[in-house]
């Protein structure tokens, strides 16, 4: 895309491929927080091949001063909230941005939720952390059965405590069974 070409700022027709420093081009491209990896390759006689891998957000992280950033599957905080993106991501709040341990625990929770095979539970809309209560998950589901687009929603707060472990998985499986009649 044009954006990558602009970031790369390859000095076309100013130096030869032999003189071209790919490390500097890589640094310029990686300034974009959405870009996870870049691969550069000199293609003789006069081209540079640029391959990029973008970060995939799995949640929104609300930090201090109500700033909202994206969080990827590796726990990397990147970018600012862009309202033009249509993805419906869970919002994580109550976690200091510098606390990588808590961020990792919440990532584990989100992955556990997704990978557990819980068919009845709707996606997580919020994950809250409070020192005295621990982790709480808010899920939203339509008030009218089988209407996923319904504007009328009910919310359930699931208290998970301070540990995310096998006991948490068992609790989620029980919740899945309890909510079966809604879905």
C-alpha positions in Angstrom: 0.0 0.0 0.0 0.9 3.6 -0.4 1.3 4.1 3.4 4.1 1.5 3.5 5.9 3.1 0.6 5.7 6.5 2.3 7.1 5.0 5.5 9.9 3.2 3.7 11.0 6.3 1.9 13.3 4.3 -0.4 15.7 6.8 -2.1 14.7 5.9 -5.6 17.3 6.7 -8.3 19.6 8.3 -5.7 21.7 5.3 -4.7 22.2 1.8 -6.0 20.8 -1.4 -4.4 24.3 -2.2 -3.2 24.4 1.1 -1.2 20.8 0.7 0.1 20.6 0.2 3.9 17.7 -2.2 4.5 18.0 -1.8 8.3 17.2 1.9 8.1 14.2 1.3 5.9 13.0 -1.4 8.4 13.2 1.1 11.3 11.2 3.7 9.4 8.4 1.1 8.6 8.3 -0.2 12.1 7.4 3.3 13.4 3.8 2.4 12.5 2.5 0.7 15.7 0.2 -1.5 13.6 3.1 -3.2 11.9 4.3 -6.2 13.7 7.1 -7.4 11.4 8.6 -6.3 8.1 10.7 -8.3 5.7 12.8 -6.5 3.1 14.5 -8.0 0.1 16.7 -6.5 -2.6 15.5 -7.6 -6.0 18.1 -6.9 -8.6 18.5 -5.0 -10.7 16.5 -2.1 -9.1 13.7 -3.1 -6.7 13.0 -3.7 -3.1 10.3 -6.2 -2.0 8.5 -5.2 1.2 6.4 -7.7 3.1 4.6 -6.7 6.3 2.7 -8.5 9.0 0.2 -6.4 10.9 -0.8 -6.7 14.5 -4.3 -8.1 15.1 -6.1 -6.5 18.0 -7.9 -8.8 20.3 -9.0 -6.3 22.9 -9.1 -2.6 23.8 -7.2 -1.5 26.8 -8.5 1.6 28.7 -5.5 3.2 30.4 -5.0 6.2 32.5 -6.7 9.4 31.5 -9.3 7.3 29.6 -6.9 6.7 26.7 -7.9 3.6 24.8 -5.4 1.5 22.9 -5.4 -1.8 21.2 -3.9 -5.0 22.7 -2.7 -7.9 20.5 -2.4 -11.6 21.3 1.2 -11.1 22.6 0.2 -8.4 25.1 1.6 -5.6 23.0 -0.2 -2.3 23.5 -0.3 -0.4 20.3 -2.2 2.4 18.5 -5.0 4.6 19.6 -8.7 3.7 19.3 -10.0 4.3 15.8 -13.7 4.5 15.7 -13.8 3.9 11.9 -12.8 0.2 12.5 -15.8 -2.0 12.9 -14.4 -4.7 15.1 -16.3 -5.4 18.3 -13.5 -6.0 20.8 -13.7 -6.5 24.6 -12.8 -3.5 26.6 -10.3 -4.1 29.5 -10.2 -1.6 32.3 -8.7 -1.3 35.7 -5.3 -2.6 34.6 -2.3 -0.3 34.8 -0.6 -0.3 31.3 2.8 -1.0 32.9 1.5 -4.1 34.7 2.5 -6.7 32.1 1.6 -9.5 34.6 -2.1 -8.4 34.8 -2.3 -7.8 31.1 -1.0 -11.3 30.5 -3.5 -12.8 32.9 -6.3 -11.1 31.1 -5.0 -12.3 27.7 -5.0 -15.8 29.2 -8.6 -15.3 30.2 -9.6 -14.1 26.8 -7.9 -17.1 25.1 -9.4 -19.5 27.6 -12.8 -18.1 26.9 -12.3 -18.4 23.1 -10.6 -21.8 23.2 -12.8 -23.5 25.8 -15.5 -24.5 23.4 -18.2 -22.7 25.3 -20.9 -22.6 22.7 -23.6 -20.9 24.6 -21.8 -18.0 26.1 -21.7 -14.7 24.1 -18.4 -12.9 23.6 -16.9 -10.9 26.4 -17.8 -7.2 26.2 -15.7 -6.0 29.2 -13.0 -7.3 31.5 -12.6 -5.4 34.7 -9.9 -5.8 37.3 -10.1 -4.4 40.8 -7.5 -5.2 43.5 -10.2 -6.1 46.1 -12.5 -8.1 43.8 -10.2 -9.5 41.2 -11.3 -10.2 37.6 -14.9 -9.6 36.5 -16.2 -10.3 33.0 -19.2 -8.6 31.6 -21.1 -10.4 28.8 -24.0 -9.0 26.9 -26.7 -10.9 25.1 -30.0 -10.0 23.4 -33.1 -9.9 25.6 -35.0 -11.6 22.8 -33.8 -15.2 22.1 -32.2 -15.8 18.6 -32.0 -12.0 17.9 -28.3 -11.3 17.8 -28.9 -7.8 16.3 -31.4 -6.8 19.0 -30.7 -3.4 20.5 -32.2 -4.6 23.8 -29.4 -6.3 25.7 -29.0 -7.9 29.0 -25.7 -7.9 30.8 -24.3 -10.5 33.2 -21.3 -9.9 35.4 -19.2 -13.0 36.0 -17.0 -12.7 39.1 -13.8 -14.7 38.6 -11.8 -13.7 41.6 -8.0 -13.2 41.6 -6.8 -16.3 39.8 -7.3 -17.4 36.2 -6.7 -21.2 36.2 -8.4 -24.6 35.8 -10.9 -23.7 38.4 -11.9 -20.7 36.2 -12.4 -23.0 33.3 -14.7 -25.2 35.3 -16.7 -22.1 36.4 -17.1 -21.0 32.8 -18.2 -24.4 31.7 -20.9 -24.4 34.5 -22.0 -20.9 33.4 -22.2 -22.1 29.8 -24.6 -24.9 30.9 -26.6 -22.5 33.1 -27.1 -20.1 30.2 -28.0 -22.8 27.6 -31.7 -21.8 27.7 -30.9 -18.3 26.5 -29.2 -19.4 23.3 
